[in-house]
Amino acid sequence: RKNPKLKMESEIISKKVCVIGAGWAGWGAAKALIKNNCEVILIDALADPTGSEPYLTPSGKPFEVGTRGFWKDYPNIENLVEELKLNANEIFTPFTESSFYSPNGLEAKAPVFSSSNLPNLPSPLGQMFATFSNFKRLPLKDRLTLSGLLYAMLDLNRDEATFEAYDRMTAHELFIRIGMSKRLVNDFVRPTLLVGLFKNPEELSAAVAMELLYFYALAHQDSFDVRWIKKMSIAEAIINPLSKNLQKSGQIEVLGGCRAEEIHITGEDNEIEAVSYISKDGTKLKIENVDACVLAVGAKGLKQIMKASPELSKVCPQLTGAASLNGIDVISTRIWFDGFVETDTPANVFSNFDELRGAGGTFFMLDQLQNNTELWGGSLPLGSVMAADFYNAGSLLPLSNKDLINLLTVDLLPKAVPKFSSVKIVDSYVVRCPGAVSWFSPGSYALRPPLEVSGVPNLVCAGDWVKMGDREHGSKGLCQERAFVSGLEAANALARKGALGPDKMNEHEVIPIRKDEPQVVIGREVNRKVWEQLNFLGISSNWIR
């Protein structure tokens, strides 16, 4: 019989886990680790990763880098909001329509299925009939060329080799092979990919492009419905309540304004034993006696860490390979106008504008989504407040702030919505983020970091670019949800392999997204069986290799 006193003593032994990166992935990992009674040290270069201090412009107005939506299939983030006892109706806007604008004006609208009177039809019929009148200029014959993409989506996950073959192909090449019309690509698919995956089809993995487009074309009818933050910012509205909740445990220390540098490993079993970081004042400090580590960083952060960690680089080719990948440049802007501009929808996409120099662009009428007095920093609102983001923005980075604002207010917005010609700028702010988001380039799947790192037993990875296998729970192509799920699963992986100790093997619940509709499941299975027979006869696909 076990001594109950010994059991009690083992339960209070805290394992120290260093989580590097305080985005959705890092906070997800911290949440699951604390639930497992671990001590967490969370490191991030952002001055305040907890969201307790609002990001303000020099003139005292609120600002957020990037306007990010919350799709219908975000079950774990929705569950987090409920768990924190937050009112979802106060956190999120209703699901909203989105518009696509070209220099000729309105091109298309993405409807809201979940709150409309549209009949709920099997996928993809529901999407096709519901959006029949939403394309203002795109001919029906061009829209019908999407059918080849539907088959490719069914074929994508036939097996691992098939997925990797699609990943080596560019989305542009896939669209040509399946007969998708040039106009459909340029007017709708290209701008969708530019604002969803932040690159042009010529620079994107066909596999990852299909994972995103799947939610528009083949998932449930309402899977593409999207809503936004209703007040403040994501950090203030959700991350800050989560941070406060976790800090009540007394088991988390947040090191904001600090940059992780070297990860130290032992010479015998290659386990992580310490993490060095640069503090706010530039001092190099070291966290000793680390029991495990979660790398919740993107390609840019991983490059810096691996460069400073020669011993880890020596034994971990998976991470040096991942560090060879690149990120995508982003520019975020916000403009306060002296008058109000009404648009058909609050969320909008720029399509086919030569002035973008190959970048993707979005603009959001924040005064249609949030309280306008708060958007003006508490002062009397004079007009609309608009946030615009540029992705794949390398060709725009050299422009001055003044030129970027002029690009928006002179070359882009008045062509999309002529009413912008009648308002003037009161204030503006620009933030540049080089290499800030994940680039899913052709062939990158083989190099992307795995959830569990080979050769280093107490190291795991998290983030929207991490390969999770069957631990994805269906969150493919869903940026914020996928990142959060990866953080939960990174902590679960440490528990599962015993890296947190025999008394800390509880795994945090992860909610899978809705299962595919029966006709999609059947189509995928029929395709798989047909190809099994064809391969047996020595016949291979002429699309992929």
C-alpha positions in Angstrom: 0.0 0.0 0.0 1.3 3.4 -1.0 2.2 5.9 1.7 -0.4 8.8 1.3 2.1 11.3 2.7 4.5 10.5 -0.1 1.7 10.8 -2.7 0.8 14.3 -1.3 4.5 15.4 -1.5 4.8 14.2 -5.1 1.7 16.2 -6.0 3.1 19.5 -4.8 6.3 19.1 -6.7 6.1 21.8 -9.4 7.6 21.3 -12.9 9.0 24.5 -14.4 8.1 24.9 -18.1 9.3 27.8 -20.2 6.9 28.9 -22.9 8.5 31.1 -25.6 5.9 33.2 -27.4 2.7 34.7 -26.1 0.3 34.5 -29.0 -2.7 32.2 -29.1 -0.3 29.2 -29.1 1.7 30.3 -26.1 -1.3 31.2 -24.0 -3.0 27.9 -25.0 0.1 26.0 -23.8 0.3 28.0 -20.6 -3.4 27.3 -19.8 -3.0 23.5 -20.3 0.2 23.4 -18.3 -1.2 25.3 -15.3 -4.2 23.0 -15.3 -1.6 20.3 -14.9 -0.1 22.1 -11.9 3.0 23.2 -13.6 5.0 26.4 -13.0 5.0 28.5 -16.3 7.4 31.2 -17.4 6.0 32.9 -20.5 8.5 35.0 -22.5 7.5 37.4 -25.3 9.1 40.4 -27.0 5.8 42.4 -26.8 6.0 44.9 -23.9 2.7 43.7 -22.5 1.7 40.2 -23.7 -1.1 40.1 -21.1 -3.3 42.7 -22.8 -3.7 44.7 -19.6 -2.3 47.9 -21.2 -4.0 49.1 -24.4 -1.9 49.7 -27.4 -2.2 53.5 -28.0 -0.9 55.7 -30.8 1.2 58.8 -29.9 -2.1 60.8 -29.9 -3.7 58.5 -27.4 -6.0 56.6 -29.7 -6.4 52.8 -29.6 -4.6 50.6 -32.2 -4.4 46.9 -33.0 -1.9 45.3 -35.3 -4.0 43.3 -37.8 -7.8 42.9 -37.8 -8.5 39.2 -37.4 -11.8 37.5 -37.7 -13.3 34.6 -35.8 -14.9 32.0 -38.1 -17.9 29.8 -37.4 -15.8 26.8 -36.6 -13.7 28.1 -33.7 -15.1 25.8 -30.9 -12.1 26.0 -28.6 -11.8 29.8 -28.6 -15.6 30.0 -28.1 -15.3 27.5 -25.2 -12.5 29.6 -23.7 -14.8 32.7 -23.8 -17.5 30.7 -22.1 -15.1 29.2 -19.5 -13.8 32.7 -18.6 -17.5 33.7 -18.0 -17.3 36.4 -20.7 -20.5 37.4 -22.6 -19.9 36.3 -26.2 -22.4 38.9 -27.4 -20.3 41.6 -25.8 -17.0 40.2 -27.1 -17.9 39.4 -30.7 -19.9 41.3 -33.3 -22.7 39.4 -35.1 -21.5 37.5 -38.1 -21.0 40.0 -40.9 -21.0 40.0 -44.7 -17.7 40.9 -46.5 -17.2 42.7 -49.8 -14.7 42.4 -52.6 -13.8 45.7 -54.4 -11.9 46.2 -57.6 -11.1 49.5 -59.4 -14.5 49.0 -61.0 -16.3 49.0 -57.7 -18.1 46.1 -55.9 -17.3 42.7 -57.3 -18.8 40.2 -54.8 -20.2 39.8 -51.4 -19.6 36.9 -49.0 -23.0 36.3 -47.3 -23.8 35.3 -43.7 -25.4 31.9 -43.8 -26.0 31.3 -40.1 -28.3 34.3 -39.6 -30.1 34.4 -43.0 -33.2 32.9 -44.4 -31.3 30.9 -46.9 -32.2 27.2 -47.0 -29.6 24.9 -45.4 -28.6 22.7 -48.3 -25.9 20.0 -48.6 -22.4 21.2 -49.3 -21.4 22.5 -51.9 -25.0 23.1 -53.3 -25.8 25.5 -50.4 -22.8 27.7 -51.1 -23.5 27.7 -54.9 -27.2 28.7 -54.7 -26.7 31.2 -51.8 -24.0 33.1 -53.6 -25.6 33.0 -57.1 -26.5 36.7 -57.0 -23.5 37.8 -54.9 -21.0 38.0 -57.7 -21.8 41.3 -59.4 -19.6 40.9 -62.5 -18.1 37.4 -62.6 -19.9 35.3 -65.3 -21.5 32.0 -64.4 -19.3 30.1 -66.8 -16.2 31.3 -64.8 -17.8 30.4 -61.5 -18.5 26.8 -62.7 -14.8 26.2 -63.3 -14.5 25.9 -59.5 -15.7 22.3 -59.9 -12.2 21.0 -60.5 -11.1 22.4 -57.2 -13.9 20.6 -55.4 -12.5 17.3 -56.7 -8.9 18.2 -55.7 -10.1 19.0 -52.2 -11.6 15.5 -51.9 -8.3 14.0 -53.2 -6.0 16.1 -51.0 -6.0 13.9 -47.9 -6.1 10.6 -49.8 -2.9 9.7 -48.0 0.3 11.4 -46.7 2.1 11.1 -50.0 -0.7 12.7 -51.9 -0.9 15.6 -49.5 2.9 16.2 -49.8 2.6 16.0 -53.6 0.0 18.8 -53.6 2.1 20.7 -51.1 5.1 20.7 -53.6 2.9 22.3 -56.2 2.0 26.0 -56.3 -1.7 26.9 -56.0 -1.2 28.7 -59.4 -0.1 25.5 -61.1 -3.0 23.5 -59.5 -5.6 26.1 -60.7 -4.2 25.8 -64.3 -4.3 21.9 -64.2 -7.9 21.7 -63.0 -9.1 24.3 -65.5 -10.1 27.1 -63.2 -10.7 30.3 -65.2 -8.2 33.1 -65.1 -10.9 35.6 -64.2 -12.2 33.5 -61.3 -8.7 33.3 -59.9 -7.9 37.0 -60.4 -11.3 38.4 -59.2 -12.0 36.2 -56.3 -9.5 33.4 -55.4 -6.3 35.4 -55.6 -7.6 38.2 -53.2 -9.0 35.6 -50.9 -5.7 33.9 -50.6 -3.8 37.2 -50.2 -5.9 38.1 -47.2 -6.3 34.5 -45.9 -2.8 33.1 -46.4 -1.1 36.4 -47.2 0.6 35.4 -50.5 -0.3 35.1 -54.2 -1.2 31.7 -55.6 2.2 31.5 -57.4 4.0 31.5 -54.0 1.6 29.3 -52.0 1.4 25.6 -51.4 -1.5 24.1 -53.3 -2.3 21.9 -50.3 -2.5 24.7 -47.8 -4.5 26.9 -50.2 -7.1 24.1 -50.5 -7.2 23.8 -46.7 -8.3 27.4 -46.6 -10.6 27.4 -49.6 -12.3 24.2 -48.3 -14.1 26.3 -45.7 -15.6 28.4 -48.4 -16.4 25.7 -51.0 -16.9 22.3 -49.4 -17.3 22.5 -45.6 -20.6 23.2 -44.0 -22.7 25.9 -45.6 -22.1 28.4 -42.8 -18.4 27.5 -42.2 -17.2 30.7 -43.9 -19.3 33.0 -41.7 -17.0 35.4 -39.8 -17.3 37.8 -36.9 -15.0 40.4 -35.3 -14.0 41.8 -31.9 -16.8 44.1 -30.7 -14.7 46.3 -28.4 -11.1 47.1 -27.7 -8.7 44.5 -29.1 -8.3 40.7 -29.0 -5.6 41.1 -26.4 -7.7 43.3 -24.1 -11.0 41.4 -24.7 -9.9 37.8 -24.4 -6.2 37.4 -23.6 -6.3 39.8 -20.6 -9.2 37.9 -18.9 -7.3 34.6 -19.6 -4.1 36.1 -18.2 -5.8 37.3 -15.0 -7.5 33.9 -14.6 -4.2 32.0 -14.9 -2.3 34.4 -12.6 -4.8 33.7 -9.8 -3.1 30.3 -9.6 0.2 31.9 -8.7 1.9 29.5 -11.2 2.7 31.8 -14.0 5.3 34.5 -14.5 5.0 36.7 -17.7 8.3 38.3 -19.0 7.1 40.9 -21.4 9.6 43.0 -23.4 12.0 40.1 -23.3 13.5 38.1 -26.2 14.4 34.5 -25.8 17.9 33.8 -27.0 19.7 30.5 -26.3 18.1 27.2 -25.3 20.6 25.1 -23.3 20.6 21.3 -23.4 22.4 18.7 -21.3 25.3 16.8 -22.8 24.0 13.3 -22.1 20.3 13.0 -22.9 19.8 16.2 -24.9 17.2 17.5 -22.5 16.6 21.2 -22.1 17.9 22.5 -18.8 17.9 26.3 -19.2 16.8 29.2 -21.3 18.7 32.4 -21.8 16.9 35.6 -22.6 17.5 39.4 -23.1 15.5 41.4 -20.6 13.8 44.8 -21.1 17.0 46.7 -20.2 19.2 44.6 -22.4 20.7 42.4 -19.7 21.2 38.7 -20.6 19.6 36.5 -18.0 19.2 32.7 -17.6 16.3 30.6 -16.4 17.8 27.6 -14.7 16.4 24.1 -13.9 13.9 24.1 -16.7 12.0 20.8 -16.9 10.4 21.4 -20.4 10.0 24.0 -23.1 7.3 25.0 -25.5 8.5 26.9 -28.7 5.4 28.9 -29.6 7.1 31.1 -32.2 7.0 31.6 -35.9 9.8 31.3 -38.5 11.3 34.7 -37.7 11.5 34.0 -34.0 12.8 30.4 -34.5 15.6 31.7 -36.8 16.9 33.9 -34.0 16.7 31.2 -31.3 18.4 28.5 -33.4 21.1 30.9 -34.4 21.9 31.6 -30.7 21.5 27.8 -29.7 24.4 25.9 -31.4 24.0 22.8 -29.2 20.3 22.5 -29.9 20.9 23.1 -33.6 23.5 20.3 -33.6 21.0 17.6 -32.4 17.8 18.9 -33.9 17.7 19.0 -37.7 13.9 19.3 -37.6 14.2 22.8 -36.1 17.1 24.0 -38.2 15.0 23.0 -41.2 12.0 24.9 -40.0 14.2 27.9 -39.2 15.2 28.0 -42.9 11.6 28.9 -43.8 10.6 32.6 -44.1 7.7 34.8 -42.9 5.5 37.3 -44.7 5.7 41.1 -44.3 2.6 42.9 -43.0 1.7 46.6 -42.7 -1.1 47.7 -40.4 -2.7 51.2 -40.6 -5.5 53.0 -39.0 -7.1 56.3 -40.2 -9.5 58.6 -38.4 -11.6 60.7 -40.8 -13.5 64.0 -40.4 -16.7 62.6 -41.7 -18.7 59.3 -41.8 -18.4 57.0 -44.8 -21.1 54.3 -45.2 -20.1 51.1 -46.9 -22.2 48.0 -47.8 -20.2 45.9 -45.3 -17.8 46.6 -42.5 -15.2 44.1 -43.7 -13.8 44.5 -47.2 -11.1 43.2 -49.5 -9.2 45.0 -52.3 -9.1 43.0 -55.5 -7.1 43.6 -58.7 -5.6 46.9 -57.8 -2.2 47.5 -59.5 -1.4 50.1 -56.9 -1.0 47.4 -54.3 2.2 46.2 -56.1 1.4 42.6 -55.6 0.3 42.9 -52.0 -3.1 41.9 -50.6 -5.2 44.5 -48.8 -8.2 44.7 -46.5 -10.1 47.6 -45.0 -12.5 47.5 -42.0 -14.9 50.2 -41.0 -14.3 49.9 -37.3 -17.1 52.4 -36.5 -19.5 49.9 -37.9 -18.1 47.2 -35.6 -17.2 49.0 -32.4 -18.1 51.9 -30.2 -16.9 55.0 -32.0 -16.2 57.1 -28.9 -13.8 54.4 -27.7 -12.1 54.3 -31.2 -11.5 58.1 -30.8 -9.8 57.6 -27.5 -12.7 59.0 -25.5 -12.9 62.3 -27.4 -15.9 63.3 -29.5 -16.0 61.2 -32.7 -15.6 63.4 -35.8 -16.2 60.6 -38.4 -15.4 57.1 -39.4 -12.4 55.1 -38.2 -10.9 52.6 -40.7 -8.3 49.9 -40.2 -6.4 48.7 -43.3 -3.9 45.9 -43.5 -1.5 45.0 -46.3 -0.2 41.4 -46.6 2.7 40.2 -48.7 3.7 43.8 -48.3 7.5 43.6 -49.1 7.1 46.0 -52.0 5.3 48.5 -49.9 7.6 48.4 -46.8 10.0 51.0 -48.3 7.3 53.6 -48.7 7.0 56.4 -46.1 4.1 56.5 -43.7 2.7 59.5 -45.6 3.0 57.6 -48.9 1.2 54.6 -47.5 -1.7 56.7 -46.2 -1.9 58.5 -49.5 -1.9 55.1 -51.3 -5.1 54.3 -49.3 -6.9 57.6 -49.4 -6.0 58.6 -52.9 -5.4 55.5 -55.0 -7.5 52.7 -53.3 -10.4 53.7 -51.2 -12.1 56.3 -53.5 -12.0 53.8 -56.4 -13.6 51.1 -54.2 -16.1 53.4 -52.4 -16.4 56.9 -54.0 -17.7 58.4 -50.8 -14.1 58.3 -49.4 -13.3 61.3 -51.7 -15.4 63.6 -49.6 -13.7 63.0 -46.2 -10.3 64.2 -45.0 -7.8 62.6 -42.6 -7.8 63.8 -39.0 -5.2 61.3 -37.7 -3.4 58.2 -38.9 -0.9 55.6 -37.7 1.2 52.9 -39.4 3.0 49.9 -38.0 5.3 47.7 -40.1 5.8 44.0 -39.2 8.5 42.4 -41.4 8.3 38.6 -41.6 5.5 38.5 -39.1 3.2 35.8 -40.3 3.7 32.2 -41.5 4.4 31.7 -45.2 3.2 28.3 -46.4 5.4 28.1 -49.5 5.4 25.2 -52.0 7.3 22.3 -50.4 7.3 23.8 -47.0 5.3 21.1 -45.4 8.3 18.8 -45.1 10.2 21.5 -43.2 7.5 22.8 -40.9 8.2 22.1 -37.3 6.4 19.0 -35.7 4.4 19.1 -32.5 6.9 16.7 -30.9 10.6 17.3 -31.7 12.7 14.2 -32.2 15.9 13.9 -30.2 14.9 16.4 -27.5 12.4 14.7 -25.2 11.2 17.7 -23.3 10.8 20.2 -26.2 7.6 20.7 -28.2 6.4 23.2 -30.7 3.2 25.2 -31.1 1.8 27.7 -33.6 -0.4 27.8 -36.7 2.5 26.4 -38.9 3.2 23.4 -36.7 2.4 19.9 -38.1 0.0 18.2 -35.7 -1.1 15.1 -37.5 -4.3 13.7 -36.0 -4.0 16.3 -33.2 -5.3 19.0 -35.4 -8.9 18.1 -34.6 -10.0 19.5 -38.0 -8.6 23.0 -37.4 -6.9 23.1 -40.8 -6.8 26.6 -42.4 -8.2 28.3 -39.3 -5.4 30.6 -38.1 -6.3 31.6 -34.6 -8.2 28.5 -33.7 -5.4 26.3 -35.0 -2.7 28.2 -33.1 -4.7 27.9 -29.9 -5.3 24.2 -30.4 -1.6 23.7 -31.1 -0.8 25.3 -27.8 -3.2 23.0 -25.9 -1.8 20.0 -27.7 1.8 21.0 -27.2 1.2 20.9 -23.4 -0.7 17.6 -23.8 2.2 16.1 -25.7 4.6 16.9 -22.7 2.1 15.3 -20.3 1.5 12.3 -22.5 5.2 11.5 -22.9 5.8 11.9 -19.1 8.0 15.0 -19.4 6.0 16.7 -16.7 6.4 13.8 -14.3 4.2 10.7 -13.6 1.7 12.7 -11.5 1.1 15.3 -14.3 -0.2 13.3 -17.2 -3.7 14.9 -17.5 -4.5 16.2 -21.0 -6.5 19.3 -21.6 -9.7 18.7 -23.5 -9.6 19.8 -27.2 -12.9 20.2 -29.0 -12.9 19.0 -32.7 -14.6 21.1 -35.3 -17.8 19.8 -36.9 -17.4 16.6 -38.9 -17.6 16.8 -42.7 -21.0 16.3 -44.2 -21.8 12.7 -45.3 -21.6 13.4 -49.0 -18.1 14.8 -48.5 -17.0 11.8 -46.4 -18.4 9.4 -49.0 -16.8 11.3 -51.9 -13.4 11.2 -50.2 -13.7 7.5 -49.5 -14.8 6.6 -53.0 -11.9 8.6 -54.4 -9.4 6.8 -52.1 -10.7 3.4 -53.1 -10.6 4.2 -56.8 -7.1 5.3 -56.6 -6.1 2.2 -54.7 -7.2 0.2 -57.6 -5.7 2.5 -60.2 -2.3 2.5 -58.4 -2.5 -1.3 -58.2 -2.8 -1.3 -62.0 0.2 1.0 -62.3 -1.8 4.1 -63.1 -0.9 7.3 -61.3 -2.4 10.8 -61.3 -1.3 13.2 -64.0 -2.0 16.1 -61.7 0.5 15.4 -59.0 3.7 13.4 -58.6 
